[in-house]
């Protein structure tokens, strides 16, 4: 009886062959699927890869450029590295643009005598046209704006326009909490198509983040950049006010 019991515990030749056949079919199907996926990836249009590379390059360029923003040396106009201004040629009915200052423009900014020096730069988005930078140099012939006292070119034709991405289809402004909210308040993120305007004062609020949407052949990619709003002091320490005054 022990011999019969050991015989029942083993696999028959038919069962072993059937297991090998099923295993072979599974491996064949998996190999065919892997080959199909690899072929589809290899035949992926090069233009899509170029689009991905373009979007990543634009995001890197924007982040590296705004990190170089500093307070202006000559043309005064605030205590923050980023503010909202209307370039020459913009009327009061136009929304202001995000403005910042660079001691030296990036190589993308064409200047006859080398790198563009002392640049005032504006984010400029046009629907159907894409994302650009409007900019001018303090070495150009400037005049004082009668409304805000800031120096600017004499005419809008003196503004330079540098295309950053024709694939930028939308721009959103991200705000955290209400303007003037206390730190202990419960705040939520709000994403707007336009800069937030205070209906009472008529002033616009600087966003915390900017989200750019890039579109190509029904494919969409998003990239978000943050604006380092607070001023950076030379020694990293903010001077405390003199209480004796």
MOTAQUI-V832286 format. One record per residue. N is the residue number from 1. SS is DSSP state (a for helix, b for strand, c for the rest). PHI is phi in degrees with one decimal (* if undefined). Layout:
BEGIN
n->N ss->SS phi->PHI
n->N ss->SS phi->PHI
END
This chain:
BEGIN
n->1 ss->c phi->*
n->2 ss->a phi->-65.3
n->3 ss->a phi->-66.3
n->4 ss->a phi->-65.9
n->5 ss->a phi->-67.1
n->6 ss->a phi->-65.0
n->7 ss->a phi->-69.6
n->8 ss->a phi->-71.5
n->9 ss->a phi->-76.4
n->10 ss->c phi->-86.5
n->11 ss->c phi->-97.6
n->12 ss->c phi->-80.0
n->13 ss->a phi->-61.0
n->14 ss->a phi->-64.1
n->15 ss->a phi->-64.9
n->16 ss->a phi->-63.5
n->17 ss->a phi->-63.8
n->18 ss->a phi->-64.1
n->19 ss->a phi->-65.4
n->20 ss->a phi->-65.9
n->21 ss->a phi->-64.4
n->22 ss->a phi->-63.9
n->23 ss->a phi->-61.3
n->24 ss->a phi->-63.8
n->25 ss->a phi->-64.6
n->26 ss->a phi->-64.8
n->27 ss->a phi->-63.9
n->28 ss->a phi->-64.2
n->29 ss->a phi->-64.7
n->30 ss->a phi->-65.8
n->31 ss->a phi->-65.0
n->32 ss->a phi->-63.2
n->33 ss->a phi->-65.0
n->34 ss->a phi->-62.4
n->35 ss->a phi->-64.4
n->36 ss->a phi->-64.0
n->37 ss->a phi->-66.1
n->38 ss->a phi->-63.8
n->39 ss->a phi->-65.8
n->40 ss->a phi->-63.7
n->41 ss->a phi->-67.2
n->42 ss->a phi->-66.0
n->43 ss->c phi->-91.2
n->44 ss->c phi->-59.3
n->45 ss->c phi->-57.2
n->46 ss->a phi->-65.0
n->47 ss->a phi->-64.5
n->48 ss->a phi->-67.4
n->49 ss->a phi->-62.9
n->50 ss->a phi->-66.1
n->51 ss->a phi->-64.7
n->52 ss->a phi->-59.5
n->53 ss->a phi->-64.5
n->54 ss->a phi->-63.1
n->55 ss->a phi->-62.9
n->56 ss->a phi->-63.7
n->57 ss->a phi->-65.9
n->58 ss->a phi->-63.9
n->59 ss->a phi->-61.4
n->60 ss->a phi->-65.0
n->61 ss->a phi->-63.8
n->62 ss->a phi->-63.6
n->63 ss->a phi->-63.6
n->64 ss->a phi->-68.1
n->65 ss->a phi->-72.2
n->66 ss->a phi->-70.4
n->67 ss->c phi->-67.7
n->68 ss->c phi->-87.9
n->69 ss->c phi->-66.8
n->70 ss->b phi->-137.5
n->71 ss->c phi->-75.3
n->72 ss->c phi->-60.3
n->73 ss->c phi->-84.1
n->74 ss->c phi->-110.4
n->75 ss->c phi->-83.2
n->76 ss->c phi->-82.4
n->77 ss->c phi->-179.1
n->78 ss->c phi->143.6
n->79 ss->c phi->-112.8
n->80 ss->c phi->-115.5
n->81 ss->c phi->-69.8
n->82 ss->b phi->-124.4
n->83 ss->b phi->-146.3
n->84 ss->b phi->-113.8
n->85 ss->b phi->-139.3
n->86 ss->c phi->-104.7
n->87 ss->c phi->-65.3
n->88 ss->c phi->-58.1
n->89 ss->c phi->98.4
n->90 ss->c phi->-89.2
n->91 ss->c phi->-93.4
n->92 ss->c phi->-66.7
n->93 ss->c phi->-79.4
n->94 ss->c phi->-85.0
n->95 ss->c phi->-65.4
n->96 ss->c phi->-70.0
n->97 ss->b phi->-114.1
n->98 ss->b phi->-72.4
n->99 ss->b phi->-119.2
n->100 ss->b phi->-152.4
n->101 ss->b phi->-121.1
n->102 ss->b phi->-124.0
n->103 ss->b phi->-66.7
n->104 ss->b phi->-145.6
n->105 ss->c phi->-70.9
n->106 ss->c phi->-68.8
n->107 ss->c phi->-57.7
n->108 ss->c phi->-65.5
n->109 ss->c phi->-83.8
n->110 ss->c phi->-75.0
n->111 ss->c phi->-139.9
n->112 ss->c phi->-55.1
n->113 ss->c phi->-109.8
n->114 ss->c phi->106.9
n->115 ss->c phi->-58.1
n->116 ss->c phi->-68.8
n->117 ss->b phi->-95.1
n->118 ss->b phi->48.3
n->119 ss->b phi->-103.9
n->120 ss->b phi->-102.2
n->121 ss->b phi->-123.8
n->122 ss->b phi->-129.9
n->123 ss->b phi->-69.9
n->124 ss->b phi->-138.1
n->125 ss->b phi->-113.1
n->126 ss->b phi->-122.1
n->127 ss->c phi->-63.3
n->128 ss->c phi->88.4
n->129 ss->c phi->-110.5
n->130 ss->b phi->111.5
n->131 ss->b phi->-101.6
n->132 ss->b phi->-135.6
n->133 ss->b phi->-113.6
n->134 ss->b phi->-95.5
n->135 ss->b phi->-156.1
n->136 ss->b phi->-148.7
n->137 ss->b phi->-106.2
n->138 ss->c phi->-69.1
n->139 ss->c phi->-82.6
n->140 ss->c phi->-76.0
n->141 ss->c phi->-75.1
n->142 ss->b phi->-118.3
n->143 ss->b phi->-137.1
n->144 ss->b phi->-83.8
n->145 ss->c phi->-71.0
n->146 ss->c phi->-69.9
n->147 ss->c phi->-84.5
n->148 ss->c phi->-116.2
n->149 ss->c phi->75.7
n->150 ss->c phi->-85.9
n->151 ss->b phi->-80.1
n->152 ss->b phi->-154.9
n->153 ss->b phi->-61.1
n->154 ss->c phi->-69.4
n->155 ss->c phi->-143.5
n->156 ss->a phi->-63.6
n->157 ss->a phi->-67.0
n->158 ss->a phi->-85.5
n->159 ss->c phi->-79.2
n->160 ss->b phi->-87.8
n->161 ss->b phi->-128.0
n->162 ss->b phi->-117.0
n->163 ss->b phi->-70.5
n->164 ss->b phi->-101.7
n->165 ss->b phi->-157.6
n->166 ss->c phi->-76.7
n->167 ss->c phi->-90.0
n->168 ss->b phi->-73.3
n->169 ss->b phi->-104.4
n->170 ss->b phi->-149.1
n->171 ss->b phi->-133.2
n->172 ss->b phi->-123.0
n->173 ss->b phi->-111.9
n->174 ss->b phi->-107.0
n->175 ss->b phi->-123.4
n->176 ss->b phi->-109.1
n->177 ss->c phi->77.8
n->178 ss->c phi->-80.3
n->179 ss->c phi->-64.9
n->180 ss->c phi->79.9
n->181 ss->c phi->-69.3
n->182 ss->c phi->-74.8
n->183 ss->c phi->-63.5
n->184 ss->c phi->-82.3
n->185 ss->c phi->-70.9
n->186 ss->c phi->-81.1
n->187 ss->c phi->-112.7
n->188 ss->c phi->-131.3
n->189 ss->b phi->-78.3
n->190 ss->b phi->-131.6
n->191 ss->b phi->-113.4
n->192 ss->b phi->-121.2
n->193 ss->c phi->-75.1
n->194 ss->c phi->-126.1
n->195 ss->c phi->-60.7
n->196 ss->c phi->-73.2
n->197 ss->b phi->-114.6
n->198 ss->c phi->-78.5
n->199 ss->c phi->-66.4
n->200 ss->c phi->-85.0
n->201 ss->c phi->-85.8
n->202 ss->c phi->79.1
n->203 ss->c phi->-88.6
n->204 ss->b phi->-100.1
n->205 ss->c phi->-106.3
n->206 ss->c phi->-71.6
n->207 ss->c phi->-75.0
n->208 ss->c phi->-84.4
n->209 ss->b phi->-136.9
n->210 ss->b phi->-124.0
n->211 ss->b phi->-107.7
n->212 ss->b phi->-108.0
n->213 ss->b phi->-111.1
n->214 ss->b phi->-112.1
n->215 ss->b phi->-128.5
n->216 ss->b phi->-151.3
n->217 ss->c phi->48.9
n->218 ss->c phi->66.3
n->219 ss->b phi->-99.4
n->220 ss->b phi->-126.1
n->221 ss->b phi->-131.2
n->222 ss->b phi->-120.2
n->223 ss->b phi->-137.7
n->224 ss->b phi->-121.8
n->225 ss->b phi->-122.7
n->226 ss->b phi->-103.9
n->227 ss->c phi->-105.2
n->228 ss->c phi->-72.3
n->229 ss->c phi->-66.6
n->230 ss->c phi->-69.1
n->231 ss->c phi->-69.0
n->232 ss->c phi->-106.0
n->233 ss->c phi->-82.8
n->234 ss->c phi->-52.7
n->235 ss->c phi->-99.0
n->236 ss->c phi->79.4
n->237 ss->c phi->-119.5
n->238 ss->c phi->-80.1
n->239 ss->c phi->-70.2
n->240 ss->c phi->-80.5
n->241 ss->c phi->-67.1
n->242 ss->c phi->-81.4
n->243 ss->c phi->-70.6
n->244 ss->c phi->-76.9
n->245 ss->c phi->-83.6
END
